[in-house]
Amino acid sequence: KFNIFIYALMLFPIVVSPYLLNFSGLVYLIAAVIFSSYYIFISYKLLKEKDLIIEKKIATKLFGYSIFYLFIIFTFILFDKII
């Protein structure tokens, strides 16, 4: 569980880097910060959970969100280029 949380924290600057390197604009940055923050939040909830049943539910939610997260990040990269 700790590795998942560390991964989420390490992912944040990587996802923000297209804006910092001038590959994308402010629309992408705002979306990336919001969706990445929620990803970190779910990872933190998983890290702190002690109940095995709730832990499995959070892990399932995190897995589903990670697929959605990847899709939404790429969508906002595309959307930001169109604007």
Secondary structure, DSSP 8 states (H G I E B T S, - for coil): -HHHHHHHHHHHHHHHHHHHTTSS-HHHHHHHHHHHHHHHHHHHHHHH---HHHHHHHHHHHHHHHHHHHHHHHHHHHHHHH-
